[in-house]
């Protein structure tokens, strides 16, 4: 197989695997079996396309092949005997349609198979770690090895999470559907949490030798855009997409030539991606129009990101508005991390003494006991106030708490700067 054909197959799989699995899961009523059939179709492509060439409509080819494999399996299976006639008729009808219309094999007849798959993969019956792994596998098209490397855990651990997640969905009888009524809000919150968790791990890696992992940000942003197209009337979906677009615009400016962290106020804003900023501001306008006087947490965070994006220089940043938005966010989503970010904004708007006073109230907060950014923020305020010995101690403590090598080196450098 030539490298060119291999790259084409990889690209097709990344683009089409989620839609393929979604359509099969609707027909087979089992996410695990649907993924197996999709993988069978991929194997068939790897065996066939090097000789025949990539077909004009590779998505339809994969869909037709996967449905044929699924039909063969259903005809052999005994465990699906009670539903075999119903499901078999549906697949046979779609296969017949695809003979006259090749695109029919790839079309989603109900318009929301992907939406069903997103809500299923992010079901609250699964742990957060399982939801993340399953979402990246089914919707991101990432291999087990790629997910493991992204989160710096053994491949076997990720494989076990994925297997257990699919088994848990089957055992719990989770329906392959978009939730309605009171269940919708809870499930949507779970979906948004997973997507944003993936983005944040790429934006500021919790561990390892690199401070950012752009590939994870790209996957989260892609999933967010898919969800925004499938659920265009959900303000918080638009808010999350806005937040990720604006944050992603800074990725290239967040690291220096050697991969070292570059803080927001020190970044070269000419390196910010203006197209992503424009997309983010447009999504924010849609979110604010939908939410009115009661914006949700993602919309509020997008509003904060927009304040930075609109400032041509660091000195032009509207810190008073950012502090006010954090105060509003603290009401909607009470969190000590939100209060710590609010302390930073207050310090920039009113001076380091005001920021330090707010941060000091958080020193007894149990959830921040081992959170490295609390001593890092305090160290910065103390440094600005000229209390260098105290600042050095805080930076050293922050360096000891972080698990990211780049961040540790940066904090140690700041500690050394206090000593000189």
C-alpha positions as CSV (number, residue, x, y, z in Angstrom):
1,X,0.0,0.0,0.0
2,X,1.4,3.4,-1.0
3,X,1.7,6.2,1.6
4,X,-0.7,8.3,-0.5
5,X,-3.5,5.7,-0.4
6,X,-2.9,5.1,3.3
7,X,-3.2,8.9,4.0
8,X,-6.4,9.0,2.0
9,X,-7.9,6.1,4.0
10,X,-6.9,7.7,7.3
11,X,-8.4,11.0,6.2
12,X,-11.7,9.4,5.2
13,X,-11.9,7.4,8.4
14,X,-11.3,10.5,10.5
15,X,-14.0,12.4,8.7
16,X,-16.6,9.7,8.3
17,X,-16.2,7.2,11.2
18,X,-18.5,9.0,13.6
19,X,-21.3,9.3,11.0
20,X,-20.8,5.6,10.1
21,X,-20.9,4.4,13.7
22,X,-23.9,6.6,14.5
23,X,-25.9,5.2,11.6
24,X,-25.0,1.6,12.5
25,X,-25.8,2.2,16.2
26,X,-29.3,3.5,15.3
27,X,-30.0,0.3,13.3
28,X,-28.2,-2.2,15.6
29,X,-29.2,-0.6,18.9
30,X,-25.7,-1.3,20.3
31,X,-22.8,1.1,20.2
32,X,-20.2,-1.6,20.7
33,X,-21.4,-3.8,17.8
34,X,-21.8,-0.7,15.6
35,X,-18.1,0.2,16.2
36,X,-17.1,-3.4,15.3
37,X,-19.0,-3.3,12.0
38,X,-17.4,0.1,11.2
39,X,-14.0,-1.3,11.9
40,X,-14.8,-4.3,9.6
41,X,-15.6,-1.8,6.9
42,X,-12.3,0.0,7.5
43,X,-10.4,-3.3,7.2
44,X,-12.2,-4.1,3.9
45,X,-11.1,-0.7,2.6
46,X,-7.5,-1.3,3.6
47,X,-7.6,-4.6,1.7
48,X,-9.5,-3.3,-1.4
49,X,-8.7,0.3,-2.1
50,X,-4.9,-0.2,-2.7
51,X,-5.8,-2.4,-5.7
52,X,-9.0,-0.7,-6.9
53,X,-8.2,2.9,-5.9
54,X,-10.2,5.1,-3.5
55,X,-13.8,5.2,-4.7
56,X,-15.5,8.4,-5.9
57,X,-17.7,8.3,-2.8
58,X,-15.7,6.6,-0.1
59,X,-18.2,7.4,2.7
60,X,-21.0,5.6,0.8
61,X,-18.7,2.7,0.1
62,X,-17.9,2.3,3.8
63,X,-21.5,2.7,4.8
64,X,-22.7,0.1,2.3
65,X,-19.9,-2.3,3.3
66,X,-20.6,-1.9,7.0
67,X,-24.3,-2.5,6.5
68,X,-23.7,-5.6,4.5
69,X,-21.4,-6.9,7.3
70,X,-24.1,-6.0,9.9
71,X,-26.7,-7.8,7.9
72,X,-24.6,-10.9,7.7
73,X,-24.0,-10.8,11.4
74,X,-27.7,-10.4,12.1
75,X,-28.6,-13.4,9.9
76,X,-26.1,-15.5,11.8
77,X,-26.9,-14.2,15.3
78,X,-29.2,-15.9,17.8
79,X,-29.0,-13.3,20.5
80,X,-30.9,-10.8,18.3
81,X,-33.5,-13.2,17.2
82,X,-36.4,-11.2,18.6
83,X,-35.4,-8.1,16.7
84,X,-33.8,-9.7,13.7
85,X,-36.8,-9.3,11.3
86,X,-37.3,-5.6,12.1
87,X,-33.7,-4.6,11.9
88,X,-32.9,-6.8,8.9
89,X,-35.8,-5.2,6.9
90,X,-34.5,-1.8,7.7
91,X,-30.9,-2.6,6.6
92,X,-32.1,-4.4,3.5
93,X,-34.3,-1.4,2.5
94,X,-31.3,1.0,2.9
95,X,-29.0,-1.3,1.0
96,X,-31.6,-1.5,-1.9
97,X,-31.8,2.3,-1.9
98,X,-28.0,2.7,-2.0
99,X,-27.9,0.6,-5.2
100,X,-29.7,3.3,-7.2
101,X,-28.3,6.3,-5.2
102,X,-24.7,5.8,-3.9
103,X,-25.1,8.8,-1.5
104,X,-28.0,7.2,0.2
105,X,-25.6,4.8,1.9
106,X,-23.9,7.7,3.7
107,X,-27.0,9.8,4.4
108,X,-28.5,10.1,7.8
109,X,-32.2,9.5,7.2
110,X,-33.3,11.0,10.5
111,X,-30.9,13.9,10.5
112,X,-29.6,13.4,14.0
113,X,-27.8,10.1,14.2
114,X,-24.6,12.0,15.2
115,X,-26.5,13.8,17.9
116,X,-27.8,10.5,19.3
117,X,-24.2,9.1,19.3
118,X,-22.9,12.2,21.2
119,X,-25.5,11.9,23.9
120,X,-24.9,8.2,24.2
121,X,-21.1,8.4,24.4
122,X,-21.5,11.1,27.1
123,X,-24.2,9.4,29.1
124,X,-23.9,10.2,32.9
125,X,-24.1,6.4,33.7
126,X,-20.4,6.4,32.7
127,X,-17.5,7.9,34.7
128,X,-16.0,11.2,33.3
129,X,-12.9,9.3,32.2
130,X,-14.9,6.7,30.4
131,X,-17.0,9.4,28.7
132,X,-13.9,11.2,27.5
133,X,-12.2,8.0,26.1
134,X,-15.4,6.8,24.4
135,X,-16.2,10.2,22.9
136,X,-12.7,10.5,21.4
137,X,-12.8,6.9,20.1
138,X,-16.3,7.1,18.5
139,X,-16.6,10.7,17.6
140,X,-13.0,11.8,17.2
141,X,-11.9,8.7,15.3
142,X,-8.8,8.5,17.5
143,X,-7.1,5.2,18.1
144,X,-6.7,3.8,21.6
145,X,-3.0,4.6,21.4
146,X,-3.6,8.2,20.3
147,X,-6.0,8.7,23.3
148,X,-3.5,7.1,25.7
149,X,-0.6,9.3,24.5
150,X,-2.8,12.5,24.6
151,X,-3.7,11.9,28.3
152,X,-0.3,10.2,29.3
153,X,-1.9,7.0,30.6
154,X,-1.1,3.4,29.5
155,X,-2.8,2.2,26.3
156,X,-4.2,-0.8,28.3
157,X,-5.9,1.6,30.7
158,X,-7.7,3.4,27.8
159,X,-8.6,0.2,26.2
160,X,-10.2,-1.1,29.4
161,X,-12.1,2.2,29.8
162,X,-13.6,1.9,26.3
163,X,-14.5,-1.7,26.7
164,X,-16.1,-1.1,30.1
165,X,-17.9,2.0,28.8
166,X,-19.6,0.1,26.0
167,X,-20.5,-2.8,28.3
168,X,-21.9,-0.4,30.8
169,X,-24.1,1.3,28.2
170,X,-25.4,-2.2,27.1
171,X,-26.0,-3.4,30.6
172,X,-27.8,-0.2,31.6
173,X,-30.0,-0.5,28.6
174,X,-29.2,3.1,27.6
175,X,-31.4,3.9,24.5
176,X,-29.7,5.3,21.4
177,X,-31.7,8.5,21.4
178,X,-31.7,12.2,22.0
179,X,-33.1,12.8,25.4
180,X,-36.2,14.9,25.8
181,X,-37.8,16.9,28.6
182,X,-36.1,17.1,32.0
183,X,-33.4,14.6,30.9
184,X,-32.2,16.9,28.1
185,X,-30.5,19.6,30.3
186,X,-28.6,17.0,32.4
187,X,-27.4,15.1,29.4
188,X,-26.5,18.2,27.5
189,X,-24.4,19.4,30.5
190,X,-22.6,16.1,30.5
191,X,-21.8,16.4,26.7
192,X,-20.5,20.0,27.1
193,X,-18.4,19.0,30.1
194,X,-16.7,16.2,28.2
195,X,-15.9,18.4,25.2
196,X,-14.6,21.2,27.3
197,X,-12.5,18.8,29.4
198,X,-10.9,17.5,26.3
199,X,-10.2,21.1,25.1
200,X,-8.7,22.2,28.4
201,X,-6.4,19.2,28.5
202,X,-5.0,20.4,25.2
203,X,-5.0,24.1,26.1
204,X,-3.1,23.6,29.4
205,X,-1.8,20.0,29.8
206,X,-2.0,18.8,33.4
207,X,1.1,16.7,33.1
208,X,4.0,15.7,30.8
209,X,6.7,17.6,28.9
210,X,4.5,19.9,26.8
211,X,2.4,22.7,28.0
212,X,-0.1,22.5,25.2
213,X,-1.4,19.7,23.0
214,X,-3.0,21.4,20.0
215,X,-4.4,18.1,18.6
216,X,-6.7,17.7,21.6
217,X,-7.9,21.3,21.2
218,X,-8.6,20.6,17.5
219,X,-10.7,17.5,18.3
220,X,-12.7,19.3,21.0
221,X,-13.4,22.2,18.7
222,X,-14.4,19.9,15.9
223,X,-16.8,18.1,18.2
224,X,-18.2,21.4,19.4
225,X,-18.8,22.7,15.9
226,X,-20.6,19.4,15.0
227,X,-22.8,19.8,18.1
228,X,-23.5,23.5,17.3
229,X,-24.7,22.5,13.8
230,X,-26.9,19.7,15.3
231,X,-28.3,21.8,18.1
232,X,-28.2,25.3,16.8
233,X,-30.8,26.6,19.2
234,X,-28.9,25.7,22.4
235,X,-27.3,28.9,23.8
236,X,-24.7,27.1,25.9
237,X,-23.6,25.0,22.9
238,X,-22.9,28.3,21.1
239,X,-21.3,29.7,24.2
240,X,-18.9,26.7,24.5
241,X,-18.0,26.9,20.8
242,X,-17.3,30.6,21.2
243,X,-15.1,30.1,24.2
244,X,-13.1,27.4,22.5
245,X,-12.7,29.3,19.2
246,X,-11.4,32.4,21.1
247,X,-9.1,30.3,23.3
248,X,-7.8,28.3,20.4
249,X,-6.9,31.6,18.6
250,X,-4.1,32.1,21.1
251,X,-2.5,28.6,20.9
252,X,0.5,29.6,18.7
253,X,1.3,32.5,21.0
254,X,1.1,30.5,24.2
255,X,4.5,29.0,23.8
256,X,7.9,30.4,23.0
257,X,10.5,29.1,20.5
258,X,11.6,26.3,22.8
259,X,8.1,25.3,24.0
260,X,8.2,27.4,27.2
261,X,4.9,29.0,28.5
262,X,4.1,32.5,27.5
263,X,1.5,34.2,29.8
264,X,-1.5,36.0,28.3
265,X,-0.2,39.5,29.0
266,X,3.2,38.8,27.5
267,X,1.9,37.2,24.3
268,X,2.5,38.6,20.8
269,X,-1.1,39.4,19.8
270,X,-0.1,39.5,16.2
271,X,0.2,35.8,16.4
272,X,-3.5,35.4,17.5
273,X,-5.6,33.8,14.8
274,X,-8.1,36.5,13.8
275,X,-10.3,34.1,11.8
276,X,-10.9,32.0,15.0
277,X,-11.5,35.2,17.0
278,X,-14.1,36.4,14.5
279,X,-15.8,33.0,14.5
280,X,-15.8,33.0,18.3
281,X,-17.3,36.5,18.5
282,X,-20.0,35.5,16.1
283,X,-20.9,32.5,18.2
284,X,-20.9,34.6,21.3
285,X,-23.4,37.0,19.7
286,X,-25.7,34.1,18.9
287,X,-25.3,32.7,22.5
288,X,-26.1,36.1,24.1
289,X,-29.1,36.6,21.9
290,X,-30.5,33.3,22.9
291,X,-29.8,33.5,26.6
292,X,-30.9,37.1,27.1
293,X,-30.5,38.3,30.6
294,X,-29.6,34.9,32.0
295,X,-26.4,33.7,30.3
296,X,-25.0,30.3,31.2
297,X,-21.5,29.5,32.5
298,X,-20.0,28.8,29.0
299,X,-21.5,32.0,27.6
300,X,-20.1,34.0,30.5
301,X,-16.7,32.5,30.1
302,X,-16.8,33.3,26.4
303,X,-17.6,36.9,27.3
304,X,-14.5,37.0,29.4
305,X,-12.4,35.5,26.6
306,X,-13.9,38.1,24.2
307,X,-12.7,41.0,26.5
308,X,-9.1,39.8,25.9
309,X,-9.7,39.2,22.2
310,X,-11.0,42.7,21.6
311,X,-8.1,44.4,23.3
312,X,-5.5,45.4,20.8
313,X,-2.8,45.5,23.6
314,X,-2.7,44.1,27.1
315,X,-3.0,47.6,28.5
316,X,-6.4,48.0,26.8
317,X,-7.9,45.0,28.5
318,X,-11.2,45.9,30.3
319,X,-10.4,44.2,33.6
320,X,-13.3,45.9,35.4
321,X,-15.7,44.1,33.0
322,X,-13.8,40.8,33.4
323,X,-14.1,41.1,37.2
324,X,-17.8,41.8,36.9
325,X,-18.3,38.8,34.6
326,X,-16.4,36.5,37.0
327,X,-18.7,37.8,39.8
328,X,-21.7,36.9,37.7
329,X,-20.1,33.5,36.8
330,X,-19.6,32.8,40.6
331,X,-23.3,33.2,41.1
332,X,-24.2,30.8,38.2
333,X,-21.5,28.3,38.8
334,X,-20.0,28.6,42.4
335,X,-16.5,27.4,42.4
336,X,-13.2,28.2,44.2
337,X,-11.4,28.1,40.9
338,X,-13.8,30.8,39.5
339,X,-13.1,32.9,42.7
340,X,-9.3,32.5,42.1
341,X,-9.8,33.8,38.5
342,X,-11.9,36.6,39.9
343,X,-9.0,37.5,42.3
344,X,-6.7,37.8,39.3
345,X,-9.2,40.1,37.5
346,X,-9.6,42.2,40.7
347,X,-5.8,42.5,41.1
348,X,-5.5,43.8,37.5
349,X,-8.5,46.2,37.9
350,X,-7.9,47.5,41.4
351,X,-4.3,46.7,42.2
352,X,-2.3,43.7,43.5
353,X,-3.3,44.3,47.2
354,X,-7.0,43.9,46.3
355,X,-6.3,40.7,44.3
356,X,-4.1,39.3,47.1
357,X,-6.8,40.0,49.7
358,X,-9.4,38.0,47.6
359,X,-6.9,35.2,47.0
360,X,-6.1,34.9,50.7
361,X,-9.7,34.1,51.5
362,X,-9.2,30.9,49.4
363,X,-6.2,29.5,51.3
364,X,-8.4,27.4,53.5
365,X,-10.5,26.1,50.7
366,X,-10.1,22.3,50.7
367,X,-10.5,22.0,46.9
368,X,-7.5,24.3,46.3
369,X,-5.2,22.7,48.9
370,X,-3.1,21.0,46.2
371,X,-4.0,23.3,43.3
372,X,-0.8,24.8,42.0
373,X,-2.4,28.0,40.6
374,X,-3.3,29.3,44.0
375,X,0.3,29.8,45.2
376,X,1.2,30.8,41.7
377,X,-1.4,33.7,41.7
378,X,-0.4,34.7,45.3
379,X,3.2,34.7,44.3
380,X,2.5,37.0,41.4
381,X,0.7,39.5,43.7
382,X,3.4,39.3,46.3
383,X,6.1,39.9,43.7
384,X,4.2,43.0,42.5
385,X,3.9,44.3,46.1
386,X,7.7,43.9,46.6
387,X,7.4,41.1,49.1
388,X,10.0,39.0,47.3
389,X,10.8,36.4,50.0
390,X,7.1,35.5,50.3
391,X,6.7,35.5,46.6
392,X,9.6,33.1,46.1
393,X,8.2,30.6,48.6
394,X,4.8,30.7,46.8
395,X,6.4,30.1,43.4
396,X,8.5,27.2,44.8
397,X,5.3,25.7,46.3
398,X,3.5,26.0,43.0
399,X,6.4,24.4,41.1
400,X,6.3,21.5,43.5
401,X,2.5,21.0,43.0
402,X,2.3,21.0,39.2
403,X,2.8,17.8,37.2
404,X,3.7,19.7,34.0
405,X,7.4,19.9,33.3
406,X,7.2,23.1,31.3
407,X,5.1,24.8,33.9
408,X,7.4,23.6,36.7
409,X,10.4,25.1,34.9
410,X,8.6,28.4,34.4
411,X,7.6,28.7,38.1
412,X,11.1,27.8,39.2
413,X,12.4,30.6,37.0
414,X,10.0,33.0,38.6
415,X,11.1,31.9,42.0
416,X,14.8,32.5,41.0
417,X,13.8,35.9,39.8
418,X,12.6,36.8,43.3
419,X,15.9,35.8,44.8
420,X,17.8,38.2,42.5
